[in-house]
Amino acid sequence: MSGRTQARARTRVGVRRGRAVVVVAGVVLVAAIVLVSRPSVRISREPLPLSDVAIIREQARAKHLDPALVAAVIYAETKFDPRPSPAGAEGLMQILPSTAHFLAGLSGGVEFTTGDLADPSVNIAYGAYYLRYLLDHYGGEEMPAVAAYNAGWGHVDEWIAQARAHGEALTVEAIPFPETRDYVEKVMWAQGQYRSMYPAQLGVQ
């Protein structure tokens, strides 16, 4: 091979290498942009919102619940900014009127009216009662109870039965509803955050 041919060959190789470097750099840049721009509560270092602490502690104690779990459900539902949902759920813990009347029947709340759900003390009391009901239904297991708070126990019972039919336990990853799967992950994450950020306020260790 002549010197000129070798030079041309080296030039072509250099161009290819240059293009490869540019491509790799571009891929790395795009990946970095995606990682930076992707919203994720898991990289947040800001304190999570918290209010009505006395009510949360009182209801958690009365219902034998982790107060951080109650706070985490409120965070997942409304971020402590209560507003009616399109489905008609009300208050901090987003209780549906139909669910509230069901719980009122169980708890003996004969004087309950739907308008009471706007009161944080009533809303958290009913939400905590519902969490306790679901935890008892699932033998104290928090994951299916939280999933049922979002999707209803009928769906969760079905998912558990399907998993057991295959000799498996229901996992978060196996939850077929993306919304419920994300909801459970958010609540579990927020529960840990509330325990670490507000141990004194919530009375957790």
Salt bridges, closest charged atoms under 4 A:
ASP66 OD1 - ARG195 NH1 2.97
ASP136 OD1 - ARG132 NH2 3.10
ASP157 OD1 - HIS137 NE2 3.10
GLU185 OE1 - ARG42 NH2 3.91
